[in-house]
Amino acid sequence: MRAKPRVLLVQRDSRERETLVSWAEGAGYEVTVCPGPEAPTYVCLGDRTGACPLLAEADVVVLDCRVEPEACLEGTSAADLLSLYVCAGRPVVVLGSEGLSGLFADDDVVFLDEEPGGGLLDAIDRLAAPAGPARRLAAR
């Protein structure tokens, strides 16, 4: 792990993305952003090719699963994105994980069931550190 861990933030909403980037950078992380699958197909490049090019440099992924209604009807689902990151061996913080937490029992996935708040940085800190026990956090 690098001295300054890198976070891949997958967040569709630009305002929320700016806020989360500010928090993570303020805590000392390098952040790469991805808006997630976009219109018109809502298919992620990683889903099409089997590998996300942004993932190569990431130590931790923050995946916001709170998707827009039109994105739910077609394209790459939040579960597919989470599977892609977990299968690539990256620890993931999942925001808005309703319905997903029961599908993934991986030790390197933290589910935040409410608005991120301070719980996000705590989760990134835990996942950026050497491997630890299974985790499930409630946002503060």
NUFIMAR-56333 format. One record per residue: residue number from 1; residue in three letters; chain; z negated, x negated, y negated of N, C-alpha, C in turn. Coordinates in Angstrom, 2 decimals, padded with zeros to 5 digits. Layout:
REM residues N
{NUM,ALA,A,{Z,X,Y},{Z,X,Y},{Z,X,Y}}
...
END
This chain:
REM residues 140
{1,MET,A,{000.00,-000.86,001.19},{000.00,000.00,000.00},{000.00,-000.90,-001.24}}
{2,ARG,A,{000.75,-000.52,-002.24},{000.83,-001.27,-003.49},{-000.46,-001.15,-004.29}}
{3,ALA,A,{-000.61,-002.06,-005.26},{-001.78,-001.98,-006.15},{-001.74,-000.68,-006.96}}
{4,LYS,A,{-000.55,-000.24,-007.30},{-000.37,000.99,-008.07},{000.47,001.94,-007.23}}
{5,PRO,A,{-000.17,002.81,-006.45},{000.58,003.69,-005.55},{001.60,004.56,-006.29}}
{6,ARG,A,{002.68,004.87,-005.57},{003.76,005.69,-006.13},{003.69,007.09,-005.55}}
{7,VAL,A,{003.81,008.05,-006.45},{003.75,009.47,-006.08},{005.12,010.08,-006.31}}
{8,LEU,A,{005.62,010.80,-005.32},{006.82,011.62,-005.48},{006.34,013.03,-005.74}}
{9,LEU,A,{006.63,013.55,-006.92},{006.22,014.90,-007.32},{007.42,015.83,-007.20}}
{10,VAL,A,{007.32,016.79,-006.30},{008.38,017.79,-006.10},{007.87,019.08,-006.72}}
{11,GLN,A,{008.39,019.38,-007.91},{007.89,020.51,-008.72},{009.06,021.11,-009.48}}
{12,ARG,A,{009.32,022.38,-009.29},{010.46,023.05,-009.92},{010.26,023.30,-011.42}}
{13,ASP,A,{009.09,023.74,-011.82},{008.83,024.12,-013.21},{008.64,022.88,-014.09}}
{14,SER,A,{009.47,022.75,-015.13},{009.43,021.55,-015.96},{008.11,021.39,-016.72}}
{15,ARG,A,{007.53,022.47,-017.19},{006.24,022.37,-017.89},{005.13,021.92,-016.95}}
{16,GLU,A,{005.06,022.55,-015.81},{004.06,022.17,-014.80},{004.29,020.73,-014.37}}
{17,ARG,A,{005.55,020.36,-014.20},{005.90,018.99,-013.80},{005.39,017.99,-014.82}}
{18,GLU,A,{005.61,018.26,-016.10},{005.13,017.37,-017.16},{003.61,017.22,-017.13}}
{19,THR,A,{002.91,018.33,-016.92},{001.45,018.29,-016.85},{000.99,017.44,-015.69}}
{20,LEU,A,{001.55,017.67,-014.51},{001.14,016.94,-013.32},{001.49,015.46,-013.42}}
{21,VAL,A,{002.64,015.14,-014.00},{003.02,013.74,-014.21},{002.01,013.07,-015.14}}
{22,SER,A,{001.64,013.75,-016.20},{000.67,013.21,-017.15},{-000.66,012.90,-016.47}}
{23,TRP,A,{-001.13,013.83,-015.65},{-002.39,013.60,-014.93},{-002.29,012.40,-014.01}}
{24,ALA,A,{-001.22,012.35,-013.22},{-001.08,011.27,-012.24},{-000.90,009.91,-012.91}}
{25,GLU,A,{-000.07,009.86,-013.95},{000.12,008.60,-014.66},{-001.16,008.18,-015.36}}
{26,GLY,A,{-001.90,009.15,-015.90},{-003.18,008.85,-016.53},{-004.21,008.29,-015.56}}
{27,ALA,A,{-004.05,008.63,-014.28},{-004.95,008.13,-013.24},{-004.45,006.80,-012.65}}
{28,GLY,A,{-003.33,006.30,-013.17},{-002.85,004.99,-012.75},{-001.76,004.98,-011.70}}
{29,TYR,A,{-001.17,006.13,-011.41},{-000.10,006.20,-010.42},{001.26,006.09,-011.09}}
{30,GLU,A,{002.22,005.51,-010.36},{003.61,005.57,-010.77},{004.17,006.86,-010.20}}
{31,VAL,A,{004.95,007.60,-010.99},{005.41,008.91,-010.55},{006.94,009.00,-010.63}}
{32,THR,A,{007.52,009.47,-009.54},{008.94,009.82,-009.50},{008.98,011.34,-009.36}}
{33,VAL,A,{009.84,011.98,-010.13},{009.90,013.44,-010.08},{011.19,013.93,-009.42}}
{34,CYS,A,{011.05,015.07,-008.80},{012.18,015.77,-008.18},{011.98,017.26,-008.46}}
{35,PRO,A,{013.00,017.95,-008.96},{012.85,019.38,-009.21},{012.94,020.22,-007.93}}
{36,GLY,A,{013.17,019.60,-006.79},{013.33,020.36,-005.55},{014.74,020.90,-005.45}}
{37,PRO,A,{014.99,021.64,-004.39},{016.33,022.22,-004.20},{016.71,023.10,-005.38}}
{38,GLU,A,{017.97,022.96,-005.83},{018.41,023.68,-007.02},{019.56,024.64,-006.69}}
{39,ALA,A,{019.74,025.57,-007.62},{020.83,026.55,-007.51},{022.16,025.80,-007.53}}
{40,PRO,A,{023.19,026.31,-006.96},{023.30,027.66,-006.41},{022.89,027.76,-004.94}}
{41,THR,A,{022.80,026.64,-004.22},{022.54,026.73,-002.78},{021.07,026.57,-002.41}}
{42,TYR,A,{020.28,025.95,-003.28},{018.87,025.67,-003.00},{018.70,024.86,-001.71}}
{43,VAL,A,{019.67,024.00,-001.42},{019.57,023.12,-000.26},{019.26,021.71,-000.75}}
{44,CYS,A,{018.23,021.14,-000.20},{017.78,019.80,-000.55},{018.68,018.74,000.09}}
{45,LEU,A,{018.93,017.65,-000.61},{019.72,016.56,-000.06},{019.10,016.04,001.24}}
{46,GLY,A,{017.77,015.94,001.26},{017.09,015.49,002.48},{017.31,016.42,003.65}}
{47,ASP,A,{017.42,017.70,003.38},{017.67,018.68,004.42},{019.10,018.55,004.96}}
{48,ARG,A,{020.04,018.26,004.07},{021.44,018.10,004.48},{021.67,016.81,005.26}}
{49,THR,A,{021.00,015.72,004.82},{021.29,014.40,005.40},{020.21,013.93,006.38}}
{50,GLY,A,{019.05,014.57,006.36},{017.96,014.15,007.24},{017.04,013.11,006.62}}
{51,ALA,A,{017.35,012.67,005.39},{016.52,011.67,004.72},{016.57,011.88,003.21}}
{52,CYS,A,{015.42,011.83,002.59},{015.34,011.97,001.14},{015.36,010.59,000.51}}
{53,PRO,A,{016.33,010.29,-000.36},{016.40,008.96,-000.97},{015.21,008.66,-001.88}}
{54,LEU,A,{014.58,009.68,-002.44},{013.42,009.46,-003.31},{012.16,009.13,-002.52}}
{55,LEU,A,{012.16,009.47,-001.26},{010.99,009.28,-000.40},{010.76,007.81,-000.04}}
{56,ALA,A,{011.82,007.03,-000.07},{011.73,005.63,000.36},{010.66,004.84,-000.39}}
{57,GLU,A,{010.49,005.11,-001.66},{009.54,004.36,-002.48},{008.21,005.07,-002.67}}
{58,ALA,A,{008.03,006.23,-002.09},{006.81,007.02,-002.31},{005.72,006.65,-001.31}}
{59,ASP,A,{004.49,006.55,-001.83},{003.32,006.35,-000.98},{002.68,007.70,-000.63}}
{60,VAL,A,{002.77,008.64,-001.57},{002.20,009.98,-001.42},{003.19,010.97,-002.03}}
{61,VAL,A,{003.32,012.14,-001.41},{004.17,013.20,-001.94},{003.28,014.35,-002.40}}
{62,VAL,A,{003.56,014.88,-003.59},{002.94,016.12,-004.05},{004.03,017.17,-004.03}}
{63,LEU,A,{003.87,018.16,-003.17},{004.89,019.20,-002.97},{004.34,020.54,-003.45}}
{64,ASP,A,{004.97,021.10,-004.47},{004.58,022.42,-004.95},{005.38,023.46,-004.18}}
{65,CYS,A,{004.68,024.23,-003.36},{005.34,025.25,-002.53},{005.39,026.60,-003.20}}
{66,ARG,A,{004.95,026.67,-004.44},{005.05,027.91,-005.19},{006.48,027.98,-005.70}}
{67,VAL,A,{007.35,028.67,-004.95},{008.78,028.67,-005.26},{009.19,029.93,-006.00}}
{68,GLU,A,{010.33,029.82,-006.66},{010.90,030.98,-007.34},{011.48,031.93,-006.30}}
{69,PRO,A,{011.41,033.24,-006.56},{011.87,034.23,-005.56},{013.29,034.00,-005.06}}
{70,GLU,A,{014.21,033.63,-005.94},{015.59,033.45,-005.48},{015.73,032.25,-004.55}}
{71,ALA,A,{014.84,031.26,-004.67},{014.90,030.10,-003.80},{014.41,030.44,-002.39}}
{72,CYS,A,{013.63,031.48,-002.25},{013.11,031.87,-000.93},{014.17,032.50,-000.05}}
{73,LEU,A,{015.21,033.04,-000.64},{016.19,033.79,000.11},{017.22,032.92,000.82}}
{74,GLU,A,{017.40,031.71,000.35},{018.39,030.83,000.95},{017.99,029.38,000.74}}
{75,GLY,A,{018.66,028.49,001.42},{018.43,027.07,001.20},{017.25,026.51,001.98}}
{76,THR,A,{016.73,025.39,001.47},{015.66,024.65,002.11},{014.32,025.29,001.78}}
{77,SER,A,{013.58,025.67,002.79},{012.28,026.31,002.57},{011.20,025.27,002.30}}
{78,ALA,A,{010.07,025.73,001.79},{008.93,024.85,001.56},{008.47,024.23,002.87}}
{79,ALA,A,{008.48,025.00,003.95},{008.08,024.47,005.26},{009.03,023.37,005.72}}
{80,ASP,A,{010.33,023.54,005.43},{011.31,022.51,005.80},{011.06,021.22,005.01}}
{81,LEU,A,{010.78,021.36,003.71},{010.48,020.18,002.91},{009.24,019.47,003.41}}
{82,LEU,A,{008.19,020.24,003.68},{006.96,019.65,004.18},{007.22,018.93,005.51}}
{83,SER,A,{007.98,019.54,006.39},{008.32,018.91,007.67},{009.07,017.60,007.46}}
{84,LEU,A,{010.01,017.59,006.52},{010.78,016.39,006.22},{009.86,015.25,005.81}}
{85,TYR,A,{008.90,015.53,004.92},{008.00,014.48,004.44},{007.02,014.03,005.51}}
{86,VAL,A,{006.48,014.97,006.26},{005.52,014.62,007.33},{006.23,013.81,008.41}}
{87,CYS,A,{007.43,014.22,008.79},{008.17,013.48,009.82},{008.56,012.08,009.36}}
{88,ALA,A,{008.68,011.89,008.05},{008.98,010.58,007.50},{007.73,009.71,007.40}}
{89,GLY,A,{006.58,010.28,007.79},{005.35,009.51,007.80},{004.65,009.38,006.46}}
{90,ARG,A,{004.97,010.27,005.53},{004.34,010.22,004.22},{003.20,011.22,004.14}}
{91,PRO,A,{002.07,010.82,003.55},{001.01,011.80,003.31},{001.45,012.75,002.20}}
{92,VAL,A,{001.04,014.02,002.31},{001.51,015.05,001.39},{000.35,015.88,000.88}}
{93,VAL,A,{000.34,016.13,-000.44},{-000.55,017.11,-001.05},{000.31,018.34,-001.28}}
{94,VAL,A,{-000.11,019.47,-000.73},{000.66,020.70,-000.82},{-000.04,021.65,-001.78}}
{95,LEU,A,{000.68,022.08,-002.82},{000.16,023.05,-003.79},{000.70,024.42,-003.43}}
{96,GLY,A,{-000.16,025.42,-003.47},{000.29,026.78,-003.16},{000.73,026.92,-001.72}}
{97,SER,A,{-000.13,026.59,-000.82},{000.24,026.45,000.59},{000.08,027.71,001.42}}
{98,GLU,A,{000.01,028.86,000.79},{-000.21,030.10,001.53},{000.77,030.23,002.69}}
{99,GLY,A,{000.21,030.36,003.89},{001.03,030.52,005.08},{001.46,029.22,005.74}}
{100,LEU,A,{001.31,028.09,005.07},{001.76,026.82,005.64},{000.65,026.05,006.34}}
{101,SER,A,{-000.57,026.20,005.87},{-001.65,025.35,006.39},{-001.85,025.52,007.89}}
{102,GLY,A,{-001.61,026.70,008.43},{-001.76,026.91,009.86},{-000.64,026.29,010.68}}
{103,LEU,A,{000.45,025.92,010.03},{001.60,025.36,010.74},{001.55,023.84,010.85}}
{104,PHE,A,{000.73,023.22,010.02},{000.68,021.76,009.97},{-000.76,021.30,010.15}}
{105,ALA,A,{-001.02,020.59,011.22},{-002.37,020.10,011.49},{-002.45,018.59,011.30}}
{106,ASP,A,{-001.53,018.03,010.58},{-001.47,016.60,010.39},{-002.64,016.09,009.55}}
{107,ASP,A,{-003.16,014.94,009.90},{-004.27,014.34,009.16},{-003.87,013.93,007.74}}
{108,ASP,A,{-002.60,013.72,007.52},{-002.14,013.24,006.22},{-001.55,014.34,005.35}}
{109,VAL,A,{-002.02,015.56,005.54},{-001.60,016.68,004.69},{-002.86,017.31,004.11}}
{110,VAL,A,{-002.88,017.43,002.78},{-003.99,018.09,002.09},{-003.43,019.35,001.46}}
{111,PHE,A,{-004.06,020.48,001.76},{-003.61,021.76,001.22},{-004.53,022.18,000.08}}
{112,LEU,A,{-003.97,022.38,-001.10},{-004.71,022.90,-002.25},{-004.28,024.34,-002.42}}
{113,ASP,A,{-005.21,025.24,-002.19},{-004.87,026.66,-002.16},{-004.86,027.34,-003.52}}
{114,GLU,A,{-005.36,026.67,-004.54},{-005.41,027.26,-005.88},{-004.72,026.33,-006.86}}
{115,GLU,A,{-004.86,026.61,-008.15},{-004.28,025.75,-009.17},{-004.81,024.34,-009.00}}
{116,PRO,A,{-003.97,023.31,-009.22},{-004.33,021.94,-008.91},{-005.63,021.43,-009.52}}
{117,GLY,A,{-005.81,021.51,-010.84},{-007.03,021.00,-011.46},{-007.37,019.61,-010.98}}
{118,GLY,A,{-008.67,019.30,-010.94},{-009.13,017.99,-010.51},{-008.91,017.72,-009.04}}
{119,GLY,A,{-008.74,018.77,-008.25},{-008.53,018.58,-006.83},{-007.27,017.79,-006.51}}
{120,LEU,A,{-006.27,017.87,-007.36},{-005.02,017.16,-007.12},{-005.25,015.65,-007.13}}
{121,LEU,A,{-005.90,015.15,-008.15},{-006.12,013.71,-008.24},{-007.04,013.23,-007.13}}
{122,ASP,A,{-008.05,014.03,-006.78},{-008.91,013.67,-005.65},{-008.09,013.55,-004.37}}
{123,ALA,A,{-007.19,014.49,-004.15},{-006.36,014.48,-002.95},{-005.43,013.28,-002.93}}
{124,ILE,A,{-004.80,012.97,-004.06},{-003.92,011.80,-004.13},{-004.73,010.54,-003.84}}
{125,ASP,A,{-005.91,010.44,-004.45},{-006.77,009.27,-004.21},{-007.07,009.10,-002.73}}
{126,ARG,A,{-007.43,010.19,-002.06},{-007.75,010.12,-000.63},{-006.55,009.71,000.21}}
{127,LEU,A,{-005.40,010.25,-000.11},{-004.21,009.96,000.68},{-003.64,008.58,000.37}}
{128,ALA,A,{-003.85,008.08,-000.83},{-003.35,006.76,-001.20},{-004.23,005.66,-000.60}}
{129,ALA,A,{-005.46,006.01,-000.24},{-006.37,005.06,000.38},{-006.01,004.90,001.85}}
{130,PRO,A,{-006.57,003.90,002.51},{-006.32,003.76,003.95},{-006.64,005.05,004.70}}
{131,ALA,A,{-006.01,005.22,005.85},{-006.12,006.46,006.63},{-007.57,006.88,006.85}}
{132,GLY,A,{-007.79,008.18,006.81},{-009.11,008.74,006.99},{-009.04,009.97,007.87}}
{133,PRO,A,{-010.12,010.72,007.94},{-010.16,011.92,008.80},{-009.31,013.05,008.24}}
{134,ALA,A,{-009.11,014.06,009.05},{-008.36,015.25,008.61},{-009.03,015.82,007.38}}
{135,ARG,A,{-008.22,016.36,006.49},{-008.75,016.84,005.22},{-008.24,018.24,004.90}}
{136,ARG,A,{-009.07,019.01,004.25},{-008.64,020.28,003.67},{-009.50,020.48,002.43}}
{137,LEU,A,{-008.89,020.57,001.27},{-009.60,020.68,000.02},{-009.35,022.03,-000.63}}
{138,ALA,A,{-010.32,022.48,-001.35},{-010.13,023.63,-002.25},{-010.09,023.05,-003.65}}
{139,ALA,A,{-009.11,023.46,-004.46},{-009.01,022.95,-005.82},{-010.27,023.26,-006.60}}
{140,ARG,A,{-010.58,022.37,-007.51},{-011.76,022.59,-008.37},{-011.37,023.21,-009.66}}
END
